[in-house]
């Protein structure tokens, strides 16, 4: 019997039994269009509960369903006993799957409590707590301690009125809201312990179910968090400063102490030889923070490869300091979103193209291993020509550096939804958006559409939904052509990528035609034919997704290091 079992659902449940064409919605993230990557909160909340004496388990249903056609998710849920089933509704694309999994839990375990948590849960908590499959909604962005308080309250008889951040139903079904009162101003109270995840997977004898996403065991990527919240206020971002204020009642970012952040990286190194992604621009907290962090990293001799985020341009001094600090090398992630300075400025990103260009060239001059840069289609004030211009501008960036420099440039649709809580969602007219989804239920219904284009929750004054979809494919072709012209890919690779893009476009158009068929059986049969073809394009529709992977040793090759780390942890070293 577990106290809390964390369940991660696929985006759409059951995607294996639905004729869905995913398109390029996940071409620039590690997971597939099933969005099988669970949030880091699963690991941190589980670690805090275990430290408090509660027994937990993580079950990534999406990974299991994606990896095995025969895997029966309902049967898996039925076999697990737990007092609480915690389901993440953190990212909006899980609005369908998370709710359906909750219904399965209620059928299989009517005596258990179903808890929702995450950003989306926090935004739509009023609507969510009224649903029959929801008993509890934990609000906010740092809910490790409130979740421990919840379990302690349940252990003492069930008075939940004192649990911070909790919305809940009592035995009569009446709804209560305790308010968001736990909003720590520092991230130092959270334990980021990868050892806890490893110990839990071994104890529960479920290595597959504990995987963060499909393929993670073969090419692991880890992360540490410098901050919860954000100092930036980008209009389209659900993690922006204003969105954090609305959703998590956070007035300012909560930073991880720089020494604690370096220790988190050392902890990962104890278990895994894998790249470490540092979430959040290290410059947000000021120069003193960066000085202390780099000093702490140098003292701990971090030999894992490190991936650093930029929220604006950076120069040689900054990159040179990174190069001196990280013994295992370093890479950069940068998301200007558009090459068009007018579009980028309207979003709240006020840096110039010259700053982007100098950042790219200076990074490689200082020893950067790779530089990933991301553009999007479907932004406010963005016309079709502007969207294609971002793809064309890539040639100039590639020309700035040597051919052997690993500069990767991606262009994907802004999909599938405008983030609830963002300024663009709250005041769509100001940003030129026309939204077709405002409620949680609206988004859930859209996800059950047969084509990624029909899932899009918006149009803009400058592009219709059809325009955005077509421009996304056009931009992919332009980007591939620019990459070939820069000598980055061969003519054959260009032909192959263009072929995949045009095949995907043709499938999208076939779905539009198929949806006009009046006979339901014939329509469903045609959609299934399209799905079989679309599955072959699932992971790299318009981009070569293999470029997103850093070189890393498979988890099984880390076994000796993991064993030493577990022993060291057990001995308190």
N, C-alpha and C positions, 0 to 999 in steps of 0.2 A: 504493500500500500504506500503510495506516494502522498506527500502533502501538496505539492504543486507540480503539474506536468505542463510544460510549455509546448504548444502546438503551433507549427508554422504551416499555413495553408498555401496552396498555389493561388495564383491570381484568380483563376476561374476554376471552380469545382463542378464536376470532374472534367477537366479539359480533354481527357482522353476520349470522352464519349460525346464530344461536341465538335461540329465542323467549324473550326476556327482557323483563319489565316492571320498569323501574328504580325507579319511585316517587320519593319525595322525599328520597333519600339524599344528593343533592348540591345541594339548593336553596339552601344558605347558603355555598357556596364558589364561586370563579370558574370552575372546570372543570365539565364535564358529568358524568353518572353513569358515563361511561367512565373518569373520573379521568385525563384526558390531560395533566395538569400534572406536569411532571417536577420533581424536587427541585433546590434551588439548588446542591447538591453537584456536579451535572453541570458547571455553569459554573465553580465554583471549582477542582475537580480538573482539569478540562480546561485552565484557565489555568496551573496549576502545571506540568502536564506539558508544555505548549507552551513555557513559560519554560525548562524543562530540556532542550528540543530534541526532544521527541517530537511526532509528528503525530497529532492527534485529530480526532474528528468527533462531533457530536450528531445523532441521528436519532430524532425523536419519532414512532414508528410509530403511536401512538394518535391523534395529530392527523391524520396522513395517512389513516388508515383511517376516521376520523370524517368527514373532509372529502370523501372520494371513494370511492364504492361500488366503483369499478373498481380501486382501488389494491391491488396484490398485495404484501402484506408479505413473504411468503416469497421472492418474486422479488427484492425490494429487498435482503433480507439476502443472498441468493445473489450479488448483484452487488458487494457490498462485501467487500474484502479487508482483514483486520486480524489482528494478532498476538493481540490480546485484545479480546473483546467484553464490555463492562462493562454489566450490567443492574441497574437499581435495583429493589430490593425494600425500599423505605423505608417506605411506608405499607401497612398490612395489606390494603387492597382490591386490591392487585396480586398477591396470592398465586397467583391462577390465571394471569393473563396473563404475568407475568414468567417463570414456570416453563415455560409453553408456548413462549414465544419462545426460551428457552434451548435447548429440544429442537430447534427449527428450526435454530438456529445450529450445534448439534453435528452435525446431519445435513448441513448445507450446507458446513461448514468443520470437519471432524473434527480437523484439525491445530491449530486455534486453541484458545485457552484461554477459558473462560467464567468471568467473575468476577461475584459478587454483592456488593452493598454496601447500606448503609442500616440504619435502626433495626430493621425486621423481620428482615432478614438477620442482624443482630447478635444478636437475641434467639433466633432459631431456628437458629443457625449449626451446631449439632451435627447436627440433622436435615437441614439443607440440604446440608452438605458430603458427606453420604452418598449424595445423589442422583446418578445417572449424568450428568446434564446440568450439574453444578456441578464446576468444577475449583478455584476459589478463592473464599473468602469473606473480605472485608475488614471487620473488626469495628471498632466505635467511632463517634464522632460528629465527628471531625476528622481525616480520613484523606487529606488532600492530600499531605503529606510521605511517609507510608507507601506511597501509590500510586506516587509517583516512585521510591521505593526499590525497589518491586516491579519496575518497568520497567527500572531500572538493573541489577537482579539478573538479569532475563531476558536483557538485552543482553550480560551478561558470562558467560553459560553456564547460568544457570538454577538456581543454588543459592538457594533461597528461605528457608533456615533463619534468616536474619538479618533478615527483613522484619518489622517490628513490626505487631501487630494482625492478622496473616494466619493463616487456617486454609487448608490446601492439601493436594492429593494429589500424591504423587510419581509417577514413571513406572510404578511397579508397582501404583499405586492405593492405596497406604498413606496414611492420613490423619495429618496433622501439625497441631499448633496452637502457634503462636508466642506466644500470649497477648496480651492488650491492655496494651501497655507504653507506647504513645504516647498520652498523655492530657494535652495542654498545658493549663496553667492560665490562659492568655490566648488570646484570639481574634485577636491582632494578627499572627500568622504566616500568616493566610489572606488571599489576594488576591481581592477581590470586584470583578472587572473585566468590566463589561458590554461593553467594547470587544473583549475576547477572543471573546465569543459572536458579536458582529457580524462580526468579521474571519473567524471560522471559517465562518459561514454564507455569506459572500461567496466565500471561497476554495473551498468545497465546492459552490458554486452550488446550494444547497438551503435557501432561505429558509423554505419551509414546514416542512421537517423539523426546523429549529432552533427553531421557535416554542414558547414555554413552554406554551401551551394554545391551544385553538381560540378565535379572536377576539382574541387578544392584539395582533395587528398593527393592528387597528382601534381598540382601546381598551386601550393598554398600561398595565400596573401593574408597578412595579418594587419591589424590597425591599432593605433593608440589615439586617444582624443585629447587634444590640447584645450578644448573648450566645449561647453554646451551653450547654445545660443550663438549669436553672431553680431559683430559690430557693423556689418554691411546691411544695406536695406534695398537689395535688388528687387525690382517690382514684381518679377515673375516667380520669386523663390519662396517656398513654404517654410524655409528655415531662416528667413531674413529677420532683421531686428524687429520689425513691426509684427511679423507673423508670430515670432516667439512671444511678443507681448500679448497678443490675442489668445494664443493657444496654450502657452505654458505660464502665463502671467509673469514672464521674465522681463524685467526692465533693463537689464544689462547682461552681457555675457558672463558666464561663470567659468573661470580659467582653471586648468589643472596647474598646480605648482610646477615650475620648470624642473625641479629635482625629482618630483614624483613622476613626471612625464618620462624623464630619462630612465627612471627605475622601471617603469612599465616596459620600456623597450628592452632593458636588460632582462626582465622576466620572460619576455617572448624568446629572447636569444637563448635563455636557459633550456627551453624546450625544442625550439625549431630553428632551422637554418632557412628562413623564409623572409621575403621582403616585408618591411614594416611601413605601412601608410600612416603618416601623421595627419590626422584630420584637423583642418583649420589652419589658416595662415598664421605662422608663428609671430608675425609682426603686429598682430592685432593688439596684443597686451603691452606694446611699447618696447623700446630698445633694451631696457633693463631685463625684461623677461627673456629675450633672445640671448643676451649675454650669459645669463645664468644657465639657460638650457644647454647651450653649446659647450659651456664649461663642464656641465654635469655629464653630457654625452661623451666628451673626450676622456673624462676620468673613468667612465665605465667601459671604455673600449668597445663601442658598438660596432660589431663586424658584419651584422646583417645589412643588406641593401636597404636604403631608406628612401621613401617617396614623399616629397614635400609639395604642399599646395601653395599656389599663389592666388591671391585675390586681386592683385594689381601688378604692374610691372616691377621688376627688380634689376639691380645692377651688379657690376663685377664684385664690389666689396662684399655684398650679401652672398653671392655664389661662391666666392673664394673662401668665406668662412664656413660654408657648408662643406666644401671640399676638404678643408682641414679637419673638420669634426668627425666626419663619417668614414671610417676605415673601409667599410664594405661598399663604398660608392653610393651615389644618390641620383635621383631622377626628379622631374618636375611635372606637376599636373596644373594646367591653366585653362580656364574656361571663359574666354572673352565673349562667347556666344555669337558675336557678329563682327565682321570686319568693318561694318558700316558704323562710323563714329557717331552718327546721329541716332541710330538705333541703340547702340551700346550706351550712349549718354542718357537716353530716355529711360533705360532700364535702371540707371543709377551707377553705372560703371564709367567713371569719368576719365579714364586714362586714354591715351592716344594710340594710334597705330604705330607711331614711332617708338613708343614705349614697349609695345608687344615685340616689335622687330629687334630692338636692342636687348630685350630679355632673352629672346631665343639665341641670338648670336653670343651674348655674354655668358650665358649658361654653358654652352658647349666650349667656349674658350677657357672656362674655369674647371672643366672636367666632368660636366654633366654626362651621365650614361645614356639617358633618353629624356625626351621632352614630349609630353602629350598635350595637344591643344584641341579644344572642342568648340565647334560652331553648331547652331541650331536653326531650324526652319519652322516658322510659325510664331515669331516674336512680335510684340507690339511695334507698329510703325514700319514693319518690314514688308516690302513689296517682293514680288517674284524676282525681279532683277537684283534687288538687294540680297536676297537669299542665295541666288546663283553667284553673285559677286564674292561672297565669302568663300565659296569653293574655288573660284578662279584666283582669289588672292593667295591661296596656298602656294602657288608656284613661286611667288616672290619670296615667301618665307623659306621654302626649301632652297632657293638660290642663295640665301644668306649664309648657309652653312655648308660644310663638306658633305659629299655624297654618303660617306660612311657614318656621319652623325645621325643618331637614331631619333629623328624628328618625325613624330606621328601626328597627323592632322585628321580629325574626324568631323563629319557633318551628318547630323541625324535630325529627325523631326522632334519638335517640342511635343512629346506625347507621353501618355495619352490625355492627361488632364492639366488644366491650369490649377496650380496648387491652392487648395483651400487655406485661407489665412493670409495668403500673399496680397499685396496691394492690388495686383491685377484682378484677383478673384473678388476682393471686397468692393472694388469700384471699377468694374470691367469697362464701362463706357469711357472712362478717362484714358484707358489704355487701348481703346479701339477693339475690345473683345466683345463678342456676342456668345454668351454661354448657354449651353443646352442642358447643363446639370448644375443644380444648386444644393441639392440635398444628398445625403448618403445613399438613399434609395435610387435617386437619379443616376448616380455613378455606378451603383450595383447593376442596374438594368443595362447601361451602356456596355459594360464589360461582357455581357452575354450576347454581344453582336458577332456576326461571322467574319468581319474584316476589321483590321486595325483602324482603317479610315472611319468606319462607323462608330468606333469607340471614342474618337476624338470628341472632347466635351466643348469645343469652341470653334468659332470662325473669327476672322478679324475684318476690319473695314477694308483691308488691302488684299486679303485672300480668303476665298471660301474654303470649306473643308476639302472639296475636290482640288482646289488650287494648291493647298498645303500638301496634300498627298502627292500630286503630280510634281510639284516643285521639289519635294524631298527626293524623288527618284532622279529628277533632272540634276539636282545638286550633286548627287552621288556620281553621276556620269561625268560631270564637270570636274569633280575632285579626283576621280580616277585618271582622267585625261591629264590633269595638272601633275599628278604624281608620276605618270609615265613621261611627260615632257621634261620633268626634273631629273629623270634618270633613276627614279626610285623603284619602279616596277618595270617589268618587261612588257613588250607588246602583247605577248601571250597572256600575261597576268591581267593586262588591261582588257583584253578580249573576254577573258573568263569573268571578270568582275562586271563588265558591262552586260554580259549575257545573263548573269544572275539578276542584275538589277532590272533588265527588261522583262525577264521571266516573271519576277515578282510583280512588276507593274501590270503585266498581262493577266496574272492571276487576280489581282485586285479588280481589274475591269471586268473579268469574267464573273466575279462575285456580284458586282453591280447588275450585270445582265441576268444572272441566275435569280436574284432576289425579285425580279419582275415576273417570274414564272408563277402562275396562279395555283397550279397543282402542288400541294404540299409535299407529297411523296417524291415527285420528280425533282422538286426544288431541293429537298434534303439530300437526295442521291447525288445530284450535281455538286452540291456543297461538299460532300464527303470526297468526291473525286478531286476537288480542288485542294482539300486539306492534305490528302496524301502527297500531292505535289509540293504544297507549301511547307510541309514538315522538313523537307530536304533543304529548305532555305531558312530554317528556323533560327540558327545562331548567327549567321553572317549574311544578312539580306543585302545591305548596300555597302557595308564596311567589311574589311577582313578582321574579324574579331580576334584572331590569333595574336594580333599586334598588341592587344590589351594585356597580355600575360607577360610577367617578368620571369626571368629564369629563376627557378627554385627547385630544391631537391624534394622529391615526393615524400609524403609523410612517413611512409614505411621505411625510407632510408634515414629518417631521423629517429628511428626506434631507440638506438643506444643513448642519444641525447635526451630523449623524452624520459627514458628510464632513470638516467642520472638526475634529471630535473625533478622527477617525482620523489626520488629518494631524498634529495637535498631539501625539498619542500617539507617532507614528512619529518625530517630531523630539525627543521626550523632554521636552516642555514640560508 
